[in-house]
Amino acid sequence: MDSKQYTPVAKALHWTMAVVIICAWAVGYYSSTLRQLPNLEHQTIMLHKSIATVTIFLLAARILWRLTHRPPETIAHLSSLERRAATAGHLILYLCMVALPATGWLWSSAAGYPVPVAGLFFLPPLMEKAPELAPIFRQIHFCFAYAIAFLVAGHALMALKHHFLDGNESLQSMLPRWAARWIVRDKGTGRSLTM
């Protein structure tokens, strides 16, 4: 394995989680705008839950993989301040990735609604039905949803900044090899080249 590349498993988990989180966020946002169409709102919320709950299992696998596999050294060129900011940003992103589905699960449990996983089975409720707590968990869930949107956008922008402005390989190290070949840059001209 190239020491500058993440493992294929790490890449697969990263990009699968990115797609799942973006899809769950988009469907969740859409469902929250359907107040005048209750039947469609119910269907889209169930779809949102079916997608979003998959992140719980992907995140568990990703954390286990990260704990047992050292990532490549892609930030050696960064200043100590940038390194600390990157570490803090990743930690906050991981915490939000745990908190977002957890608060959604709590919200559904408190409201007495089922929580499907990919349409295959249901998660058990985390608490007894407590309708008075459901609005609180709803608000917390929404706060984490917007926080994760901000963090994911920042993460993507920083990856692009490191690649196009700083000229380092951090973005390339996480891309699948078939995608990375399109962004290899000629350091002399700045032109994109294929591998």
C-alpha positions in Angstrom: 0.0 0.0 0.0 1.3 3.4 -0.9 2.1 5.2 2.3 0.6 8.4 0.9 -2.8 6.8 0.1 -5.7 5.8 2.3 -6.6 2.1 2.2 -9.3 1.1 -0.3 -11.6 0.3 2.7 -11.0 3.7 4.2 -11.8 5.3 0.8 -14.9 3.2 0.4 -16.2 4.1 3.8 -15.4 7.8 3.4 -17.2 8.2 0.0 -20.1 5.9 0.9 -20.7 7.9 4.1 -20.4 11.2 2.1 -23.1 10.0 -0.4 -25.4 8.6 2.4 -25.1 11.8 4.5 -25.8 14.1 1.6 -28.8 12.1 0.4 -30.2 11.8 4.0 -29.7 15.5 4.5 -31.4 16.4 1.2 -34.4 14.1 1.8 -34.7 15.3 5.4 -34.6 18.9 4.3 -37.2 18.2 1.6 -39.5 16.4 4.0 -39.4 19.3 6.5 -40.9 21.6 3.8 -43.9 19.3 3.1 -46.2 20.5 5.9 -49.2 20.8 3.6 -48.8 17.3 2.2 -48.9 14.9 5.2 -48.9 11.6 3.3 -46.0 12.6 1.1 -44.3 14.1 4.2 -44.6 10.7 6.0 -43.2 8.8 3.0 -40.2 11.1 2.7 -39.5 11.1 6.4 -39.5 7.2 6.4 -37.1 7.4 3.4 -34.9 9.9 5.3 -34.8 7.6 8.3 -34.1 4.5 6.1 -31.1 6.3 4.6 -29.8 8.2 7.6 -29.8 5.1 10.0 -27.3 3.4 7.6 -24.7 6.1 8.8 -24.8 4.6 12.3 -23.4 1.3 11.0 -21.0 2.9 8.5 -19.7 5.2 11.2 -19.1 2.3 13.6 -17.1 0.5 10.8 -15.2 3.6 10.0 -14.2 4.3 13.6 -13.1 0.7 14.0 -11.1 0.8 10.8 -9.5 4.2 11.8 -8.5 2.8 15.2 -6.7 -0.2 13.6 -5.2 1.4 10.5 -3.0 4.5 10.6 -3.9 7.1 8.0 -1.2 8.4 5.6 0.8 11.5 6.6 -0.9 14.0 4.3 -0.6 17.1 6.6 3.1 17.2 7.2 3.4 20.4 5.2 0.8 22.2 7.4 1.7 24.6 10.2 1.1 23.6 13.7 -2.0 25.8 13.8 -3.4 24.3 10.6 -2.7 20.8 12.0 -4.6 21.6 15.2 -7.5 23.1 13.2 -7.7 20.1 11.0 -7.7 17.7 13.9 -10.4 19.7 15.7 -12.4 19.9 12.6 -12.3 16.2 12.0 -13.2 15.5 15.7 -16.2 17.8 15.6 -17.3 16.3 12.3 -17.1 12.8 13.8 -19.1 14.0 16.9 -21.8 15.5 14.7 -21.9 12.3 12.6 -22.7 10.4 15.9 -25.1 13.1 17.3 -27.1 13.6 14.2 -28.6 10.1 13.8 -28.7 9.7 17.6 -30.9 12.8 18.1 -33.1 11.7 15.1 -33.5 8.3 16.8 -34.3 9.9 20.1 -36.8 12.2 18.4 -38.6 9.3 16.7 -38.5 7.3 20.0 -40.0 10.1 22.0 -42.7 10.7 19.4 -43.5 7.0 19.2 -42.5 6.5 15.6 -40.6 3.6 14.0 -37.0 4.0 12.9 -36.3 1.9 9.8 -32.8 0.9 8.6 -32.5 0.8 4.8 -36.1 -0.6 4.7 -34.8 -3.9 6.1 -35.5 -3.8 9.9 -36.3 -1.3 12.6 -34.1 0.0 15.4 -35.5 -0.4 18.9 -36.7 2.8 20.6 -34.1 4.5 22.8 -36.7 5.6 25.3 -40.4 5.3 26.2 -42.8 7.4 24.2 -42.6 11.0 25.6 -44.4 13.4 23.3 -43.4 16.4 25.4 -39.7 15.7 24.7 -40.1 15.1 20.9 -40.0 18.9 20.0 -36.8 19.3 22.0 -35.0 16.4 20.3 -36.4 17.7 17.0 -34.7 21.1 17.5 -31.5 19.5 18.6 -31.6 17.3 15.5 -32.1 20.3 13.3 -29.2 22.1 14.9 -26.9 19.1 14.3 -28.2 18.8 10.7 -27.2 22.4 9.9 -23.9 22.0 11.7 -23.0 18.9 9.7 -23.9 20.7 6.5 -21.5 23.5 7.4 -18.8 21.1 8.4 -19.1 18.9 5.3 -19.0 22.0 3.1 -15.9 23.3 5.0 -14.3 19.9 4.8 -14.8 19.8 1.0 -13.6 23.4 0.5 -10.4 22.7 2.6 -9.7 19.6 0.5 -10.0 21.7 -2.7 -7.9 24.5 -1.2 -5.1 22.1 -0.2 -5.1 20.6 -3.7 -5.5 23.6 -5.9 -3.9 26.3 -3.8 -1.4 24.5 -1.6 -0.5 21.8 -4.2 -0.4 18.9 -1.7 -1.8 15.4 -2.2 -4.4 15.2 0.6 -7.3 15.2 -1.8 -5.6 12.7 -4.1 -4.9 10.4 -1.2 -8.6 9.9 -0.5 -9.8 9.6 -4.0 -10.2 6.2 -5.7 -7.4 5.7 -8.1 -9.7 6.0 -11.1 -10.8 9.4 -9.9 -7.4 10.6 -8.7 -5.8 10.3 -12.2 -8.0 13.3 -13.3 -6.6 15.7 -10.8 -2.9 14.9 -10.9 -1.3 18.3 -11.5 1.8 19.3 -13.3 3.6 21.3 -10.6 5.4 23.3 -13.2 2.4 24.5 -15.3 -0.5 23.9 -12.9 -2.3 22.0 -15.7 -4.4 18.9 -14.8 -2.9 15.7 -16.2 -4.0 12.1 -16.3 -1.8 9.4 -14.7 
